[in-house]
Amino acid sequence: MNSSFRRAAAVLALCAAAPALAQDLDDSKDNVAGPYVPTPWVIVDEMLKLADIRGEDVVYDLGSGDGRLVITAAKRFGARGVGIELQTELVEMARIGAKHEGVADRVKFVQGDLFQADIRSASVVVLYLLPHYVTRLVPRLRAELSPGTRIVSHDYPLAPWPPDKELSMDVPEKEMISGTSWTRLYYYVVPARVHGAWELTLPQALASAPLVMQITQEPHAVGGFVRDGGAELTLRDLAVRGEQVRFGLLYKGRLMAFEGTVAGDAMTGEVRARDQRGPWTARHRAPLPR
């Protein structure tokens, strides 16, 4: 992105941010996710780097301000982008910036409520919102985004969802905007939805009949067990990242290691036990009561 756009955007951003920062937030305005505070350019660069933006990505910025994140993603990486912003004047500023940078055909800016926006086509989501509103978005992000979608949140974690990565840095220019130079970025990968009961089928040599596997999945934790008669055998080290799943199971004296892929109501993969290995599958039966 060229320096003239950066200078113009910085001046406009600071003018817009100053009155907003001087005002207290009114919690009764549920669709106002915080004052407009421009993201310093060094943080823009680090957010996009952490998200590993690629040309095939569709980058959504929830609370897009002057549009700098999606404009940069389009110009530098060839991605497409969508900015959702409540303030009309910021939407117009972003559209002008996109034309100036020659990416107006790759990005669009929508004036609207980010809590109501359709985000299902995103492959990357970036956000810089106050903690209460970040937390409020967690159920939607996990339920509506496709498994494998990457999310980067500036300064505030998506509690209680633990991040896959964190990055901390000191940005002196941020102090005049937000009162602190310390910055933390949180990176997440949306997991496949595996909550519920599954019919688990192993190679005949490992299990002569299908087993019932039950998984409980919450933002802060995932766990489960396999029912064998009256016994419940705990799934060990169960992890779901994007569409990938892995876990261990001690069954009839054999420690088995499972790796696989989740695709909707089915899981498939390979199971290893001592000197044996083979395919395994699981079919979704019904969700567990929440």
MIMARPA-939425 format. One record per residue (C-alpha): y negated, z, x negated; residue in one letter. Coordinates in steps of 0.5 Angstrom, whole numbers, plus 500, padded with zeros to 3 digits. Layout:
BEGIN
YZXA/...
This chain:
BEGIN
500500500M/493498497N/488503495S/483501500S/487502506F/489509503R/481511502R/479509509A/485512512A/484519508A/476519510V/478517518L/484522517A/480528515L/474527520C/480527525A/483533522A/477538521A/476539529P/483540530A/484545525L/478549528A/481550535Q/487554537D/493551540L/494552547D/501554549D/500552556S/499545554K/507543552D/506536550N/501538545V/505539539A/500541534G/493539531P/493532527Y/494534520V/494528515P/500528511T/498527503P/500520500W/505524495V/509527501I/509521505V/512518498D/517523498E/519524505M/521516505L/525517498K/529523501L/530519508A/533513503D/529508507I/533501507R/531494510G/535495516E/532502518D/528503525V/524509523V/521513528Y/515518527D/514523532L/507525532G/505519528S/497520527G/494515523D/501511522G/501512515R/509514514L/511508519V/506503516I/509505509T/516504511A/515497513A/511495507K/515498502R/522497504F/522492510G/524497515A/521497522R/518503525G/515506531V/510511532G/509516538I/502519538E/499523544L/492522541Q/489515543T/484514538E/489515533L/494510536V/488505535E/487507528M/494506526A/494499530R/488497525I/492500519G/498496521A/494489521K/490491515H/497492511E/500486514G/506489518V/504489525A/510485527D/514490524R/511496527V/509499534K/505505536F/506508543V/501513546Q/505518549G/509524549D/514525544L/518530548F/519524553Q/519518548A/526514548D/528515541I/535513541R/534506537S/532510531A/536510525S/531515521V/526520524V/520523521V/516529523L/511534521Y/510539527L/509546528L/515550528P/516552535H/516544537Y/520542532V/525547534T/524545541R/526538539L/533540536V/537539542P/535532544R/535530536L/543532536R/544529543A/541523543E/541520536L/547516533S/551520528P/549518521G/541518523T/537521518R/531526519I/526529515V/522535517S/515536513H/514544512D/519547518Y/526547519P/530545525L/532552526A/538554527P/540547525W/542548517P/539542513P/543538509D/538538503K/531541501E/526539497L/520543495S/514541491M/507543490D/501539492V/494541491P/491536495E/494539501K/491546500E/484543503M/488541509I/493546511S/491552507G/497552502T/499547497S/506549497W/511544501T/518544503R/522538506L/528538510Y/533533510Y/539532516Y/544528518V/546528525V/553529526P/558526531A/559530537R/566533536V/565539541H/571540546G/579539546A/583534542W/590531542E/592531535L/597527533T/600527526L/606523522P/613525525Q/615528518A/609533519L/609534526A/614532531S/609532537A/602532539P/598538538L/592541542V/586542537M/579545540Q/573545537I/566549538T/560545535Q/553549535E/547547531P/548553526H/556552526A/562548527V/569551528G/576550531G/583552531F/590548533V/594551538R/602552536D/605555542G/602562543G/599562536A/592559534E/591556527L/584556524T/581550522L/579551515R/572548512D/571544518L/565540517A/562534520V/557530517R/555523521G/561520523E/565523517Q/570529519V/574533514R/578540515F/584544513G/590546517L/596551515L/601549519Y/609551519K/608553511G/604547509R/597546507L/594540510M/588536508A/585532513F/579526512E/577522518G/572518522T/569520529V/568514534A/566517541G/572520544D/577518538A/578520531M/582517526T/584518518G/589520513E/592527512V/595529506R/600535505A/604536498R/607530496D/606527503Q/600523506R/599519512G/595517518P/593522524W/589521530T/586525535A/584523542R/578527546H/581531552R/576535555A/570539553P/570547552L/566551557P/559553554R/
